[in-house]
Amino acid sequence: MGLRELKKQQTRQNISHQATRLFLRHGFDQVTIADVAAAAQVAKMTVTNYFPRKEDLALDLHEEFVALLARTVAERAPGESALAALRRAFLAGVAKHDAVLGFSGPDFARMIIGSPALVARLREFHEERADALAAVLAQETGAAPGDLLPRLVAAQVGGVHRVLFQETLRRTLAGQEHEEIAMALADAGREAFDLLEPALADYAVRPMT
């Protein structure tokens, strides 16, 4: 990484850090872009250049969140189905308390649930993620344009992840620790993927090379 790129990354991280600190202290809806700019000691335009939407200052994992399922399928092993890869990745994420799965801590969870704007933005994240997954499934299976199957599969898998994400937030707000949540989420995840298994076990299996 060159010096210019490093400085841009540091600026972005500083803005995100200061924004999160203010949001957790005062609430998302009470903090303005000007407040974030002042705390990060940059211009308002600099903040909006890095984060065009205020919601993305709080939900800074947008790109990773949206790409996760599609990338998991695209990188699955030879002989592995899309569903098997997604199950494996989900359980691995639960084991490491991945923030993309909702392991955020009680303060962050309260901030999200307490803001209609953030709840709505998260809904968009889930929809974008399902769209990205559908596109990869269509490409991987050679689906014809207009074929609904990749979208139907993505909707089912995306729905599972969405429900489990909400369950993580619910348990976090109920005061459960990460380890307790992870145990419950792993069980729920296995059950959810088991429900999809009869229909999708042989769908989008990567050919052996």
Backbone as a printed PyTorch tensor [residue, N CA C, xyz], in Angstrom:
tensor([[[  0.8390,  -1.1880,   0.0000],
         [  0.0000,   0.0000,   0.0000],
         [  0.8750,   1.2400,   0.0000]],

        [[  0.6350,   2.1440,  -0.9570],
         [  1.3990,   3.3690,  -1.0320],
         [  1.0100,   4.3470,   0.0630]],

        [[  1.7950,   5.4070,   0.1890],
         [  1.5600,   6.3920,   1.2460],
         [  0.1900,   7.0520,   1.0880]],

        [[ -0.1830,   7.3610,  -0.1470],
         [ -1.4690,   8.0130,  -0.3960],
         [ -2.6310,   7.1070,   0.0380]],

        [[ -2.5440,   5.8270,  -0.3530],
         [ -3.5960,   4.8820,   0.0000],
         [ -3.6460,   4.6590,   1.5100]],

        [[ -2.4750,   4.6160,   2.1430],
         [ -2.4200,   4.4340,   3.5890],
         [ -3.0790,   5.5990,   4.3130]],

        [[ -2.7950,   6.8070,   3.8470],
         [ -3.3780,   7.9920,   4.4860],
         [ -4.9010,   8.0020,   4.3090]],

        [[ -5.3800,   7.6060,   3.1450],
         [ -6.8200,   7.5480,   2.9180],
         [ -7.4700,   6.5180,   3.8350]],

        [[ -6.8210,   5.3860,   4.0020],
         [ -7.3500,   4.3530,   4.8880],
         [ -7.3930,   4.8490,   6.3260]],

        [[ -6.3280,   5.5150,   6.7520],
         [ -6.2820,   6.0370,   8.1160],
         [ -7.3650,   7.0950,   8.3440]],

        [[ -7.5850,   7.9550,   7.3380],
         [ -8.6300,   8.9720,   7.4460],
         [ -9.9960,   8.3200,   7.5660]],

        [[-10.2390,   7.3200,   6.7450],
         [-11.5150,   6.6210,   6.7820],
         [-11.7280,   5.9500,   8.1370]],

        [[-10.7030,   5.2910,   8.6470],
         [-10.8140,   4.6130,   9.9350],
         [-11.0560,   5.6050,  11.0610]],

        [[-10.4070,   6.7520,  10.9930],
         [-10.5900,   7.7700,  12.0180],
         [-12.0150,   8.3090,  12.0040]],

        [[-12.5370,   8.5780,  10.8080],
         [-13.9120,   9.0640,  10.7010],
         [-14.8780,   8.0350,  11.2570]],

        [[-14.6850,   6.7750,  10.8600],
         [-15.5660,   5.7060,  11.3270],
         [-15.4940,   5.5590,  12.8450]],

        [[-14.2880,   5.6160,  13.3900],
         [-14.1070,   5.4800,  14.8430],
         [-14.8070,   6.6000,  15.5970]],

        [[-14.5940,   7.8380,  15.1430],
         [-15.2030,   8.9700,  15.8270],
         [-16.7190,   8.9370,  15.7160]],

        [[-17.2250,   8.5320,  14.5470],
         [-18.6680,   8.4420,  14.3590],
         [-19.2660,   7.4050,  15.2990]],

        [[-18.6440,   6.2350,  15.3740],
         [-19.1520,   5.1770,  16.2500],
         [-19.1550,   5.6340,  17.7020]],

        [[-18.0900,   6.2990,  18.1050],
         [-18.0040,   6.7970,  19.4820],
         [-19.1610,   7.7610,  19.7800]],

        [[-19.4370,   8.6660,  18.8620],
         [-20.5190,   9.6370,  19.0660],
         [-21.8850,   8.9610,  19.0350]],

        [[-22.0690,   8.0340,  18.0990],
         [-23.3560,   7.3430,  17.9960],
         [-23.6690,   6.5570,  19.2620]],

        [[-22.6730,   5.8750,  19.7900],
         [-22.8960,   5.0700,  20.9900],
         [-23.1610,   5.9460,  22.2080]],

        [[-22.5670,   7.1190,  22.2140],
         [-22.7370,   8.0120,  23.3640],
         [-24.0570,   8.7580,  23.3080]],

        [[-24.4390,   9.2280,  22.1190],
         [-25.5910,  10.1280,  22.0160],
         [-26.7810,   9.5330,  21.2700]],

        [[-26.5740,   8.4190,  20.5700],
         [-27.6380,   7.8700,  19.7290],
         [-27.4490,   8.3010,  18.2860]],

        [[-27.7200,   7.3950,  17.3750],
         [-27.4610,   7.6640,  15.9620],
         [-28.2130,   8.8780,  15.4590]],

        [[-29.4860,   8.9710,  15.7670],
         [-30.3200,  10.0330,  15.2010],
         [-29.9940,  11.4110,  15.7730]],

        [[-29.3000,  11.4570,  16.9020],
         [-28.9820,  12.7490,  17.5190],
         [-27.6620,  13.3360,  17.0230]],

        [[-26.8540,  12.5470,  16.3250],
         [-25.5390,  12.9950,  15.8680],
         [-25.6260,  13.4010,  14.4050]],

        [[-25.0210,  14.5340,  14.0630],
         [-25.0360,  15.0260,  12.6880],
         [-23.6970,  14.7480,  12.0050]],

        [[-23.7050,  14.8950,  10.6900],
         [-22.4620,  14.7670,   9.9310],
         [-21.4580,  15.8230,  10.3910]],

        [[-21.9580,  17.0180,  10.7040],
         [-21.0780,  18.0820,  11.1950],
         [-20.4180,  17.6840,  12.5080]],

        [[-21.1590,  17.0110,  13.3880],
         [-20.5900,  16.5360,  14.6480],
         [-19.4500,  15.5490,  14.3920]],

        [[-19.6720,  14.6380,  13.4490],
         [-18.6480,  13.6480,  13.1230],
         [-17.4240,  14.3220,  12.5310]],

        [[-17.6450,  15.2710,  11.6280],
         [-16.5310,  15.9780,  10.9990],
         [-15.6900,  16.7170,  12.0400]],

        [[-16.3710,  17.3590,  12.9870],
         [-15.6480,  18.0980,  14.0220],
         [-14.8280,  17.1510,  14.8980]],

        [[-15.4160,  16.0090,  15.2500],
         [-14.7060,  15.0510,  16.0970],
         [-13.5100,  14.4440,  15.3810]],

        [[-13.6420,  14.2260,  14.0690],
         [-12.5550,  13.6360,  13.2920],
         [-11.5810,  14.6830,  12.7670]],

        [[-11.9140,  15.9550,  12.9870],
         [-11.0780,  17.0800,  12.5420],
         [-10.8670,  17.0630,  11.0240]],

        [[-11.9910,  16.8870,  10.3240],
         [-11.9790,  16.9600,   8.8630],
         [-13.1870,  17.7760,   8.4240]],

        [[-13.2360,  18.0940,   7.1380],
         [-14.3710,  18.8330,   6.6070],
         [-15.5780,  17.9160,   6.4390]],

        [[-16.7890,  18.5070,   6.4560],
         [-17.9930,  17.7120,   6.2420],
         [-17.9270,  16.9760,   4.9080]],

        [[-17.3940,  17.6370,   3.8900],
         [-17.3100,  17.0190,   2.5780],
         [-16.4140,  15.7890,   2.5980]],

        [[-15.3810,  15.8270,   3.4250],
         [-14.5000,  14.6650,   3.5460],
         [-15.2690,  13.4800,   4.1060]],

        [[-16.1090,  13.7310,   5.1010],
         [-16.9280,  12.6580,   5.6710],
         [-17.8370,  12.0590,   4.6090]],

        [[-18.5250,  12.9090,   3.8570],
         [-19.4750,  12.4030,   2.8630],
         [-18.7720,  11.7810,   1.6600]],

        [[-17.5380,  12.1660,   1.4100],
         [-16.7890,  11.5160,   0.3350],
         [-16.4980,  10.0540,   0.6730]],

        [[-16.1940,   9.8040,   1.9310],
         [-15.9150,   8.4330,   2.3740],
         [-17.1960,   7.6670,   2.6870]],

        [[-18.1930,   8.3720,   3.1850],
         [-19.4470,   7.7430,   3.6010],
         [-20.6090,   8.5760,   3.0590]],

        [[-21.0530,   8.2950,   1.8330],
         [-22.1240,   9.0950,   1.2200],
         [-23.4230,   9.0960,   2.0170]],

        [[-23.6760,   8.0320,   2.7580],
         [-24.8830,   7.9580,   3.5800],
         [-24.4960,   7.9010,   5.0540]],

        [[-25.2110,   8.6590,   5.8540],
         [-24.9070,   8.6990,   7.2820],
         [-25.0000,   7.3020,   7.9090]],

        [[-25.9690,   6.5030,   7.4580],
         [-26.1510,   5.1730,   8.0210],
         [-24.8920,   4.3150,   7.8700]],

        [[-24.1430,   4.5450,   6.7940],
         [-22.9580,   3.7260,   6.5510],
         [-21.7900,   4.1060,   7.4520]],

        [[-21.9050,   5.2420,   8.1340],
         [-20.9230,   5.5680,   9.1690],
         [-21.0670,   4.6070,  10.3510]],

        [[-22.3010,   4.2230,  10.6280],
         [-22.5470,   3.3030,  11.7400],
         [-22.4000,   1.8540,  11.3060]],

        [[-22.7950,   1.5790,  10.0650],
         [-22.7430,   0.2080,   9.5370],
         [-21.6120,   0.1310,   8.5270]],

        [[-20.4020,   0.1320,   9.0340],
         [-19.2080,   0.2850,   8.2040],
         [-18.7870,  -1.0130,   7.5260]],

        [[-19.5610,  -2.0910,   7.7030],
         [-19.2120,  -3.3710,   7.0890],
         [-20.0670,  -3.6500,   5.8550]],

        [[-20.5780,  -2.5970,   5.2430],
         [-21.5160,  -2.7570,   4.1280],
         [-20.9760,  -3.6690,   3.0310]],

        [[-19.7870,  -3.3690,   2.5250],
         [-19.2510,  -4.1400,   1.3990],
         [-19.0290,  -5.6010,   1.7770]],

        [[-18.4670,  -5.8290,   2.9510],
         [-18.2180,  -7.1990,   3.3960],
         [-19.5250,  -7.9440,   3.6300]],

        [[-20.4920,  -7.2550,   4.2210],
         [-21.7920,  -7.8560,   4.5030],
         [-22.4660,  -8.3030,   3.2060]],

        [[-22.5210,  -7.4150,   2.2330],
         [-23.2230,  -7.7040,   0.9800],
         [-22.5200,  -8.8110,   0.1960]],

        [[-21.1980,  -8.8270,   0.2220],
         [-20.4360,  -9.7550,  -0.6180],
         [-20.2580, -11.1360,  -0.0040]],

        [[-20.5130, -11.2890,   1.2920],
         [-20.1150, -12.5100,   2.0120],
         [-20.6680, -13.7860,   1.3860]],

        [[-21.9690, -13.8640,   1.1640],
         [-22.5680, -15.1010,   0.6730],
         [-22.1350, -15.3960,  -0.7560]],

        [[-22.1180, -14.3690,  -1.5930],
         [-21.6970, -14.5590,  -2.9800],
         [-20.2430, -15.0200,  -3.0480]],

        [[-19.3840, -14.4200,  -2.2350],
         [-17.9700, -14.8090,  -2.2390],
         [-17.7980, -16.2430,  -1.7390]],

        [[-18.5820, -16.6270,  -0.7480],
         [-18.5050, -17.9950,  -0.2240],
         [-18.8230, -19.0130,  -1.3190]],

        [[-19.8550, -18.7390,  -2.0950],
         [-20.2240, -19.6520,  -3.1760],
         [-19.1660, -19.6490,  -4.2770]],

        [[-18.6840, -18.4700,  -4.6220],
         [-17.6960, -18.3670,  -5.7000],
         [-16.3960, -19.0890,  -5.3440]],

        [[-16.0860, -19.1830,  -4.0540],
         [-14.8240, -19.7860,  -3.6230],
         [-14.9990, -21.2000,  -3.0780]],

        [[-16.1650, -21.8070,  -3.2790],
         [-16.3980, -23.1450,  -2.7300],
         [-15.4540, -24.1630,  -3.3630]],

        [[-15.2280, -25.2470,  -2.6620],
         [-14.2730, -26.2640,  -3.0970],
         [-14.8690, -27.1420,  -4.1860]],

        [[-14.0350, -27.7760,  -5.0100],
         [-14.5330, -28.7540,  -5.9830],
         [-15.3280, -29.8550,  -5.2740]],

        [[-16.4890, -30.1790,  -5.8420],
         [-17.3470, -31.1910,  -5.2470],
         [-18.2700, -30.6670,  -4.1680]],

        [[-18.1170, -29.4040,  -3.8080],
         [-18.9270, -28.8160,  -2.7370],
         [-20.1070, -28.0630,  -3.3360]],

        [[-21.2860, -28.2480,  -2.7760],
         [-22.4630, -27.5210,  -3.2320],
         [-22.4690, -26.1140,  -2.6470]],

        [[-23.2970, -25.2640,  -3.2250],
         [-23.4390, -23.9060,  -2.6920],
         [-23.9310, -23.9500,  -1.2460]],

        [[-24.9160, -24.8050,  -0.9810],
         [-25.4740, -24.8740,   0.3700],
         [-24.4400, -25.3730,   1.3680]],

        [[-23.6630, -26.3820,   0.9910],
         [-22.6420, -26.9000,   1.9110],
         [-21.6010, -25.8340,   2.2250]],

        [[-21.2080, -25.0580,   1.2220],
         [-20.2300, -23.9910,   1.4480],
         [-20.7980, -22.9190,   2.3590]],

        [[-22.0570, -22.5680,   2.1560],
         [-22.6920, -21.5290,   2.9710],
         [-22.8800, -22.0000,   4.4110]],

        [[-23.2200, -23.2660,   4.5840],
         [-23.3250, -23.8190,   5.9410],
         [-21.9650, -23.7660,   6.6500]],

        [[-20.9500, -24.2190,   5.9580],
         [-19.6020, -24.2430,   6.5340],
         [-19.1540, -22.8310,   6.9290]],

        [[-19.3750, -21.8690,   6.0390],
         [-18.9470, -20.4950,   6.3090],
         [-19.7320, -19.8900,   7.4620]],

        [[-21.0250, -20.1850,   7.5250],
         [-21.8410, -19.6420,   8.6130],
         [-21.3560, -20.1530,   9.9630]],

        [[-21.1530, -21.4550,  10.0710],
         [-20.7250, -22.0270,  11.3510],
         [-19.3360, -21.5360,  11.7400]],

        [[-18.4770, -21.3260,  10.7410],
         [-17.1520, -20.7730,  11.0420],
         [-17.2670, -19.3460,  11.5480]],

        [[-18.1580, -18.5670,  10.9490],
         [-18.3670, -17.1980,  11.3970],
         [-18.9240, -17.1260,  12.7990]],

        [[-19.8490, -18.0210,  13.1110],
         [-20.4040, -18.0870,  14.4670],
         [-19.3050, -18.4070,  15.4690]],

        [[-18.4420, -19.3490,  15.1320],
         [-17.3820, -19.7680,  16.0500],
         [-16.4300, -18.6340,  16.3780]],

        [[-16.2160, -17.7290,  15.4220],
         [-15.3080, -16.6020,  15.6770],
         [-16.0480, -15.3080,  16.0250]],

        [[-17.3490, -15.4110,  16.2760],
         [-18.1650, -14.2610,  16.7040],
         [-18.0490, -13.1110,  15.7030]],

        [[-18.2710, -13.4320,  14.4550],
         [-18.1080, -12.4640,  13.3710],
         [-19.1590, -11.3570,  13.4620]],

        [[-18.7020, -10.0970,  13.3980],
         [-19.6220,  -8.9560,  13.4600],
         [-20.6030,  -8.9530,  12.3010]],

        [[-20.2130,  -9.5240,  11.1580],
         [-21.1030,  -9.5690,  10.0020],
         [-22.3320, -10.4370,  10.2930]],

        [[-22.2290, -11.3440,  11.2460],
         [-23.3610, -12.1840,  11.6320],
         [-24.1600, -11.5740,  12.7820]],

        [[-23.7680, -10.3820,  13.2280],
         [-24.5270,  -9.6920,  14.2620],
         [-23.8810,  -9.6390,  15.6210]],

        [[-22.6810, -10.2080,  15.7660],
         [-21.9780, -10.1590,  17.0620],
         [-21.3820,  -8.7630,  17.2370]],

        [[-22.1620,  -7.8990,  17.8790],
         [-21.7840,  -6.4850,  17.9210],
         [-21.6290,  -5.9320,  19.3230]],

        [[-22.1200,  -6.6290,  20.3180],
         [-22.1220,  -6.0970,  21.6750],
         [-23.4120,  -5.3390,  21.9440]],

        [[-23.8130,  -5.2410,  23.2160],
         [-25.1260,  -4.6630,  23.5570],
         [-25.2820,  -3.1900,  23.1840]],

        [[-24.2400,  -2.3920,  23.3560],
         [-24.3680,  -0.9680,  23.0490],
         [-24.6330,  -0.7530,  21.5610]],

        [[-23.8990,  -1.4650,  20.7410],
         [-24.0700,  -1.3230,  19.2930],
         [-25.4320,  -1.8610,  18.8690]],

        [[-25.8360,  -2.9860,  19.4430],
         [-27.1430,  -3.5590,  19.1060],
         [-28.2680,  -2.6090,  19.4810]],

        [[-28.1760,  -1.9710,  20.6400],
         [-29.2000,  -1.0050,  21.0530],
         [-29.2300,   0.1830,  20.1040]],

        [[-28.0580,   0.6300,  19.6630],
         [-28.0010,   1.7500,  18.7330],
         [-28.7330,   1.4170,  17.4390]],

        [[-28.5200,   0.2040,  16.9290],
         [-29.1610,  -0.1980,  15.6700],
         [-30.6720,  -0.2830,  15.8510]],

        [[-31.1090,  -1.0410,  16.8400],
         [-32.5370,  -1.2650,  17.0360],
         [-33.2620,   0.0310,  17.3820]],

        [[-32.5500,   0.9510,  18.0120],
         [-33.1710,   2.2070,  18.4170],
         [-33.3090,   3.2320,  17.3210]],

        [[-32.7950,   2.9430,  16.1340],
         [-32.8470,   3.9060,  15.0340],
         [-33.6070,   3.3180,  13.8480]],

        [[-34.7700,   3.8640,  13.5080],
         [-35.4970,   3.3960,  12.3240],
         [-34.6660,   3.5030,  11.0510]],

        [[-33.8120,   4.5110,  10.9730],
         [-32.9800,   4.6880,   9.7810],
         [-31.9850,   3.5410,   9.6420]],

        [[-31.3920,   3.1150,  10.7440],
         [-30.4310,   2.0140,  10.6860],
         [-31.1290,   0.6770,  10.4290]],

        [[-32.2940,   0.4870,  11.0010],
         [-33.0590,  -0.7380,  10.7470],
         [-33.4070,  -0.8320,   9.2620]],

        [[-33.8080,   0.2930,   8.6760],
         [-34.1430,   0.3140,   7.2530],
         [-32.9080,   0.0670,   6.3890]],

        [[-31.7790,   0.6370,   6.7760],
         [-30.5490,   0.4350,   6.0030],
         [-30.0980,  -1.0270,   6.0810]],

        [[-30.2340,  -1.6400,   7.2360],
         [-29.8960,  -3.0540,   7.3670],
         [-30.7770,  -3.9130,   6.4620]],

        [[-32.0440,  -3.5330,   6.3580],
         [-32.9450,  -4.2590,   5.4620],
         [-32.4290,  -4.1870,   4.0240]],

        [[-31.9380,  -3.0270,   3.6360],
         [-31.3560,  -2.8770,   2.3050],
         [-30.1150,  -3.7550,   2.1470]],

        [[-29.2900,  -3.8260,   3.1890],
         [-28.1030,  -4.6930,   3.1500],
         [-28.5070,  -6.1370,   2.8440]],

        [[-29.5250,  -6.6250,   3.5450],
         [-29.9640,  -7.9990,   3.3490],
         [-30.4620,  -8.2120,   1.9170]],

        [[-31.1850,  -7.2360,   1.3920],
         [-31.6980,  -7.3570,   0.0270],
         [-30.5560,  -7.3330,  -0.9870]],

        [[-29.5870,  -6.4610,  -0.7720],
         [-28.4360,  -6.3920,  -1.6750],
         [-27.6370,  -7.6910,  -1.6280]],

        [[-27.5250,  -8.2790,  -0.4550],
         [-26.7740,  -9.5110,  -0.2980],
         [-27.4520, -10.6580,  -1.0480]],

        [[-28.7810, -10.7320,  -0.9550],
         [-29.5070, -11.7670,  -1.6870],
         [-29.3630, -11.5680,  -3.1940]],

        [[-29.3890, -10.3280,  -3.6480],
         [-29.2080, -10.0490,  -5.0760],
         [-27.8150, -10.4820,  -5.5460]],

        [[-26.8010, -10.1850,  -4.7350],
         [-25.4320, -10.5690,  -5.0920],
         [-25.2860, -12.0810,  -5.1350]],

        [[-25.9020, -12.7690,  -4.1910],
         [-25.8500, -14.2250,  -4.1750],
         [-26.5550, -14.8030,  -5.3930]],

        [[-27.7010, -14.2530,  -5.7310],
         [-28.4460, -14.7410,  -6.8980],
         [-27.6210, -14.5870,  -8.1660]],

        [[-26.9130, -13.4800,  -8.2980],
         [-26.0970, -13.2420,  -9.4940],
         [-24.9900, -14.2890,  -9.6090]],

        [[-24.3460, -14.6130,  -8.4970],
         [-23.2790, -15.6200,  -8.5270],
         [-23.8500, -17.0060,  -8.8070]],

        [[-24.9750, -17.3220,  -8.2000],
         [-25.5930, -18.6270,  -8.4470],
         [-25.9800, -18.7760,  -9.9210]],

        [[-26.5010, -17.7180, -10.5030],
         [-26.8610, -17.7610, -11.9200],
         [-25.6310, -17.9980, -12.7810]],

        [[-24.5440, -17.3120, -12.4440],
         [-23.3090, -17.4740, -13.2070],
         [-22.7300, -18.8830, -13.0320]],

        [[-22.7250, -19.3680, -11.8050],
         [-22.1110, -20.6690, -11.5100],
         [-22.8960, -21.8340, -12.1030]],

        [[-24.2020, -21.6670, -12.2660],
         [-25.0340, -22.7560, -12.7810],
         [-25.3650, -22.5860, -14.2620]],

        [[-24.9120, -21.4860, -14.8630],
         [-25.2190, -21.2470, -16.2650],
         [-26.6940, -21.0160, -16.5090]],

        [[-27.3680, -20.4060, -15.5520],
         [-28.8050, -20.1750, -15.6770],
         [-29.1010, -19.2200, -16.8310]],

        [[-30.1890, -19.4660, -17.4980],
         [-30.6020, -18.5990, -18.6000],
         [-31.1140, -17.2720, -18.0520]],

        [[-31.0040, -16.2020, -18.8220],
         [-31.5600, -14.9150, -18.3860],
         [-33.0540, -15.0690, -18.0720]],

        [[-33.4500, -14.5260, -16.9630],
         [-34.8460, -14.6320, -16.5650],
         [-35.1830, -15.8730, -15.7680]],

        [[-34.2260, -16.7950, -15.6060],
         [-34.4510, -18.0000, -14.8080],
         [-34.6270, -17.5930, -13.3430]],

        [[-35.7210, -17.9920, -12.7410],
         [-36.0190, -17.5890, -11.3640],
         [-35.2820, -18.4060, -10.3110]],

        [[-34.7810, -19.5890, -10.6950],
         [-34.2320, -20.4920,  -9.6860],
         [-33.1130, -19.8750,  -8.8490]],

        [[-32.1070, -19.2140,  -9.4510],
         [-31.0620, -18.6200,  -8.6040],
         [-31.6180, -17.5990,  -7.6170]],

        [[-32.6050, -16.8430,  -8.0440],
         [-33.2010, -15.8460,  -7.1410],
         [-34.0010, -16.5050,  -6.0340]],

        [[-34.6970, -17.6020,  -6.3730],
         [-35.4590, -18.3220,  -5.3450],
         [-34.5350, -18.9420,  -4.3050]],

        [[-33.4330, -19.5310,  -4.7770],
         [-32.4640, -20.1160,  -3.8480],
         [-31.8420, -19.0340,  -2.9680]],

        [[-31.4590, -17.9180,  -3.5990],
         [-30.8450, -16.8270,  -2.8430],
         [-31.8140, -16.2580,  -1.8080]],

        [[-33.0900, -16.2050,  -2.1550],
         [-34.0860, -15.6920,  -1.2070],
         [-34.1950, -16.6080,   0.0130]],

        [[-34.1470, -17.9260,  -0.2190],
         [-34.2350, -18.8640,   0.9030],
         [-32.9990, -18.7820,   1.8020]],

        [[-31.8340, -18.8030,   1.1820],
         [-30.5930, -18.7380,   1.9680],
         [-30.4710, -17.3760,   2.6500]],

        [[-30.7950, -16.3210,   1.9150],
         [-30.7330, -14.9860,   2.5040],
         [-31.7040, -14.8360,   3.6550]],

        [[-32.8850, -15.4560,   3.5300],
         [-33.8570, -15.4050,   4.6220],
         [-33.3430, -16.0780,   5.8800]],

        [[-32.6590, -17.1970,   5.7090],
         [-32.0600, -17.8840,   6.8600],
         [-31.0600, -16.9670,   7.5580]],

        [[-30.1640, -16.3650,   6.7840],
         [-29.1570, -15.4780,   7.3750],
         [-29.8000, -14.2600,   8.0360]],

        [[-30.8560, -13.7650,   7.4400],
         [-31.5200, -12.5850,   8.0090],
         [-32.1590, -12.9120,   9.3590]],

        [[-32.8600, -14.0330,   9.4290],
         [-33.4960, -14.4390,  10.6860],
         [-32.4460, -14.6930,  11.7660]],

        [[-31.3640, -15.3580,  11.3980],
         [-30.3250, -15.6610,  12.3810],
         [-29.5870, -14.3940,  12.8250]],

        [[-29.4200, -13.4400,  11.9190],
         [-28.8200, -12.1540,  12.2850],
         [-29.7020, -11.4530,  13.3240]],

        [[-31.0000, -11.4440,  13.0710],
         [-31.9220, -10.8060,  14.0150],
         [-31.9360, -11.5280,  15.3530]],

        [[-31.7730, -12.8410,  15.3180],
         [-31.7260, -13.6130,  16.5590],
         [-30.4700, -13.2670,  17.3600]],

        [[-29.3750, -13.0360,  16.6690],
         [-28.1470, -12.6230,  17.3610],
         [-28.3610, -11.2920,  18.0720]],

        [[-28.9780, -10.3410,  17.3840],
         [-29.2600,  -9.0500,  18.0030],
         [-30.2080,  -9.2140,  19.1970]],

        [[-31.2320, -10.0410,  19.0310],
         [-32.1990, -10.2270,  20.1130],
         [-31.5260, -10.7890,  21.3650]],

        [[-30.6980, -11.7920,  21.1750],
         [-30.0200, -12.4040,  22.3150],
         [-28.9990, -11.4400,  22.9310]],

        [[-28.3700, -10.6350,  22.0890],
         [-27.4340,  -9.6310,  22.5960],
         [-28.1550,  -8.6300,  23.4880]],

        [[-29.3040,  -8.1580,  23.0320],
         [-30.0770,  -7.1910,  23.8060],
         [-30.6510,  -7.8130,  25.0790]],

        [[-30.8060,  -9.1400,  25.0620],
         [-31.3040,  -9.8310,  26.2540],
         [-30.2000, -10.0400,  27.2870]],

        [[-28.9860,  -9.6330,  26.9490],
         [-27.8910,  -9.7030,  27.9110],
         [-27.0340, -10.9390,  27.8250]],

        [[-27.2050, -11.7450,  26.7950],
         [-26.4030, -12.9510,  26.6670],
         [-24.9920, -12.6170,  26.1830]],

        [[-24.0360, -13.3920,  26.6430],
         [-22.6540, -13.2350,  26.2140],
         [-22.4480, -13.9050,  24.8540]],

        [[-21.3600, -13.5320,  24.1930],
         [-21.0840, -14.0520,  22.8560],
         [-21.0640, -15.5790,  22.8160]],

        [[-20.4390, -16.2030,  23.8090],
         [-20.3260, -17.6530,  23.7980],
         [-21.6970, -18.3230,  23.8690]],

        [[-22.5640, -17.8070,  24.7050],
         [-23.9090, -18.3620,  24.8250],
         [-24.6870, -18.1740,  23.5300]],

        [[-24.5600, -16.9910,  22.9470],
         [-25.2290, -16.7160,  21.6720],
         [-24.7080, -17.6470,  20.5920]],

        [[-23.3990, -17.8380,  20.5520],
         [-22.7960, -18.6720,  19.5110],
         [-23.3000, -20.1080,  19.5980]],

        [[-23.4410, -20.6220,  20.8010],
         [-23.9300, -21.9910,  20.9460],
         [-25.3530, -22.1150,  20.4160]],

        [[-26.2030, -21.1640,  20.7730],
         [-27.5930, -21.2030,  20.3190],
         [-27.6830, -20.9830,  18.8190]],

        [[-26.8610, -20.0860,  18.3100],
         [-26.9150, -19.7580,  16.8850],
         [-26.3970, -20.9120,  16.0320]],

        [[-25.3860, -21.6070,  16.5120],
         [-24.8780, -22.7650,  15.7730],
         [-25.9560, -23.8380,  15.6690]],

        [[-26.6740, -24.0820,  16.7620],
         [-27.7550, -25.0710,  16.7290],
         [-28.8620, -24.6340,  15.7760]],

        [[-29.2380, -23.3690,  15.8660],
         [-30.2960, -22.8600,  14.9890],
         [-29.8540, -22.8760,  13.5310]],

        [[-28.5800, -22.5550,  13.2960],
         [-28.0630, -22.5640,  11.9360],
         [-28.0790, -23.9660,  11.3400]],

        [[-27.6520, -24.9420,  12.1060],
         [-27.6710, -26.3270,  11.6140],
         [-29.1030, -26.7570,  11.2800]],

        [[-30.0330, -26.3960,  12.1440],
         [-31.4300, -26.7580,  11.9020],
         [-31.9500, -26.0890,  10.6290]],

        [[-31.6030, -24.8160,  10.4680],
         [-32.0730, -24.0770,   9.2950],
         [-31.5000, -24.6520,   8.0010]],

        [[-30.2080, -24.9490,   7.9910],
         [-29.6050, -25.5160,   6.7880],
         [-30.0950, -26.9360,   6.5370]],

        [[-30.3970, -27.6720,   7.5970],
         [-30.9740, -29.0050,   7.4270],
         [-32.3230, -28.9310,   6.7030]],

        [[-33.0910, -27.8810,   6.9960],
         [-34.3850, -27.7160,   6.3420],
         [-34.2260, -27.4840,   4.8360]],

        [[-33.1410, -26.8210,   4.4480],
         [-32.8990, -26.5380,   3.0320],
         [-32.2350, -27.7070,   2.3100]],

        [[-31.6100, -28.5920,   3.0710],
         [-30.8020, -29.6610,   2.4960],
         [-31.5450, -30.5350,   1.4790]],

        [[-32.7720, -31.0000,   1.7730],
         [-33.4290, -31.8850,   0.8060],
         [-33.5940, -31.2700,  -0.5810]],

        [[-33.8260, -29.9830,  -0.6370],
         [-34.0520, -29.3300,  -1.9270],
         [-32.7690, -28.8480,  -2.5950]],

        [[-31.7530, -28.5140,  -1.8050],
         [-30.5960, -27.8110,  -2.3670],
         [-29.2750, -28.5620,  -2.2500]],

        [[-29.2920, -29.7760,  -1.7420],
         [-28.0410, -30.5100,  -1.5410],
         [-27.2680, -30.7010,  -2.8390]],

        [[-27.9740, -30.8460,  -3.9530],
         [-27.3050, -31.1020,  -5.2300],
         [-27.3160, -29.8920,  -6.1620]],

        [[-27.6390, -28.7430,  -5.6240],
         [-27.7110, -27.5290,  -6.4430],
         [-26.3690, -26.8060,  -6.4230]],

        [[-25.9140, -26.3970,  -7.5880],
         [-24.6770, -25.6100,  -7.7210],
         [-23.4930, -26.3180,  -7.0620]],

        [[-23.3250, -27.5980,  -7.3970],
         [-22.1460, -28.3380,  -6.9470],
         [-20.9910, -28.0100,  -7.8800]],

        [[-19.8640, -27.5710,  -7.3240],
         [-18.7090, -27.2410,  -8.1620],
         [-18.1230, -28.5210,  -8.7490]],

        [[-17.9380, -28.5610, -10.0550],
         [-17.3710, -29.7780, -10.6860],
         [-15.9880, -30.1030, -10.1450]],

        [[-15.7110, -31.3900, -10.0690],
         [-14.3710, -31.8290,  -9.6890],
         [-13.4070, -31.5630, -10.8380]],

        [[-12.1980, -31.1130, -10.5200],
         [-11.2170, -30.8050, -11.5710],
         [-10.2260, -31.9330, -11.7150]]])
